[in-house]
């Protein structure tokens, strides 16, 4: 049975009628550019082949009815008029937040059945895939005047304001704007984009995602602390955002002897150097060097996230170190940090050996068994039926 047919049947079983359509939005993995998005910086994500599907239909009784195949038995029904930040909570907060942002377009309510295979808690933006699939559905059904950029804002507000997860626009932009065979180069300040060719297979490479088995939560984890620290560093430097710091030498004012000065220096140094790494990778991929040359840049990004931003974990560091020792061209943690996944750039012929080396090392260390899968840069959100 196809994913579309499965979603249709599940919707009919839950709501006693057929959906008006089925939409899909992918998770994402960032090639480079971590935590730069809320600092007005540059990012370079690719969409995953894994998606969240949303079967949706409008209602006329004023209810928002939400069902998830990943949370059987947890049906949520809330009047549109009673939607409010945190109500409903949990997984239902993401689609409910989208409905809340568009409540004037769907005053009669909406029924939503979600299903998908974007792994949660791995730093692969499963929450953005959920929000964006519903946002695209409601746009097509009730708000055709909205541009994709508007949907990015709708999905981001659902996460920021309704759920309380302080994300930037990276995740939502990647889910909605990526194209197959490319990485998305996004300037988060002016929101200009470019599609950067990333044909790993032609170069004899694979991008391996390794789930370390440790989970994170943007709404309750240290992600918000890092965002506040970046804002404090920018304020102390007298710039609108850390994007405006031209180089590491300009971070001198953070050496001010205050108790938090060293912390803010490290946070700002990561953002400044990470923006430079994004630009370097884009230049390489658009030039003649090919993707094999970006490996050391990815590894440098991990060192910065580990040492300056301090959001890595023992499991993530072990994964990266072991993959590099086994012959990977580059590796780094991805996502918000404090758990989740790493990406490993590896010659296609060594993928299994590298994955096995990481699995064996985790077993020796007593860690949970990791999961690994290769990523093909895939299409962004779209209507399936």
Secondary structure as UniProt FT lines:
FT   HELIX           3..15
FT   STRAND          21..32
FT   HELIX           37..39
FT   STRAND          42..58
FT   STRAND          63..68
FT   TURN            69..70
FT   TURN            72..73
FT   STRAND          76..79
FT   HELIX           80..82
FT   TURN            85..86
FT   TURN            90..91
FT   HELIX           92..101
FT   TURN            102..105
FT   TURN            107..108
FT   STRAND          109..116
FT   TURN            120..121
FT   HELIX           126..142
FT   TURN            144..145
FT   HELIX           148..157
FT   HELIX           158..163
FT   HELIX           170..177
FT   TURN            180..181
FT   STRAND          182..187
FT   TURN            188..190
FT   STRAND          193..197
FT   TURN            200..204
FT   STRAND          205..211
FT   TURN            218..220
FT   HELIX           223..237
FT   HELIX           242..244
FT   HELIX           248..254
FT   TURN            259..260
FT   HELIX           261..286
FT   TURN            287..288
FT   HELIX           291..294
FT   HELIX           295..307
FT   HELIX           314..325
FT   TURN            326..327
FT   STRAND          330..333
FT   STRAND          341..347
FT   HELIX           348..350
FT   HELIX           351..365
FT   STRAND          371..375
FT   STRAND          382..383
//
